Amino acid sequence: MLSAFGRAFRTPDLRRKLLFTLGIITIFRLGAFIPSPGVNYQNVQQCLHNGQTSGGLYQLVNLFSGGALLQVSIFALGIMPYITASIIVQLLRVVIPRFQELYEEGASGQSKLTQYTRYLTIALGLLNATTLVSLARSGQLLPGCALPIIPDSSIITTILIIITLTAGTGLIMWMGELVTEKGVGNGMSLLIFTSIAAQFPTSLGAIWTSQGPGTFFLVLAIGLVTVALVVFVEQSQRRVPVQYAKRMIGRRTVGGTSTYIPIKVNMAGVIPVIFASSMLYLPGLISQFNQPKAGEQLQPWVEWINNNLTRGDHPIYMALYFAMIVFFTYFYVAITFNPEEVSDNMKKYGGFIPGIRAGKPTADYLQYVLSRITLPGAFYLGFVALIPLIALVLINANQNFPFGGTSILIMVGVGLETVKQIDAQLQQRHYEGLLR
């Protein structure tokens, strides 16, 4: 493995791409510690030092920003606006026929969808920046900290911070696209990977300090088992065999080959976990806007939400979280994989599944296989997502438990994809790659 990395850095073209990617990652991490104008950096660090790091409803965004959100840095919003915009544009293909037509046009149509995603990213960044500044000024971003994060509450300072945070989102989006174009791997995914990996030393150090070395090594053991499970499932797939009939085009014989359709166990990736987390944040957000005034009594439904749907260690919260992950897994797979479209493409080029007639029977068979292979994938996603919550109950770890949930799914998935791309580029120049 080490010799393979040595070959990668000895290859001039690949070395240039790797160094460019590392340079962008370094700039991205430096931006996470540069405070926005108008933010009192000393007060923020004092609040974080005192343990006010929960971040309320913005825990997921803080994870994707590498901890920059709670520091209100220039990259505080991280890559989350782009992720949200990409998901929205992808879902709108089902609702807006024009978007589906653009997607089917090929490279030219998809470039327009990418442009729409960029515009939506800036709009969402502006909205998120406004919300973040409002939370910081009201003290809800770091609850329990009396020190002012933004001492100057003038309109000019507020607008300047909002513009800076929105510009930071645009810069992150540009850097991610640069890595995709000139570096190695998918730029956006690598930036998310960097943000999550940056939290690991802090989380493990907090477990060592608060729980002791016994719990620390137990967490490492759980982490190794979880990583092995995620790698195994992410690489698992059902290969549906496909044969192509021989055809005569002029004097040439075309077709007659055998291939397969790879249907992954986890086709939805980490999207269902993000959807479920976002939906479960809504009840807590609604209850915050319905807090009683001085002298009034708390309404029963608000009290029920505060007791059952805002604590990750509550059984009702866990059950709802698991059920919503299963639902969103089926929902997202149904949107992204169209058996009828795959069947039509196979029929167009003379392909068929052995023993299955072309056309509707093929689409029905693919739907049958897809619905049954998605079930273990949905249960797997729900189980991995519940690992931090179970750890919160069993070993009293905080909700930033490093090995589990969204973080480990993204890290393993991005890591595998990046290593495969480096391996493919090495094999273009040598007979051996990274993987053996």
Salt bridges, closest charged atoms under 4 A:
ASP13 OD1 - ARG16 NH2 3.06
ASP13 OD2 - ARG429 NH2 2.75
GLU101 OE1 - ARG98 NH1 3.74
GLU105 OE2 - ARG98 NH1 3.88
GLU177 OE2 - ARG118 NE 2.92
GLU234 OE1 - LYS264 NZ 3.96
ASP313 OD1 - ARG311 NE 3.54
ASP364 OD2 - LYS360 NZ 3.00
GLU432 OE1 - ARG7 NH2 3.79
GLU432 OE1 - ARG436 NH2 2.91
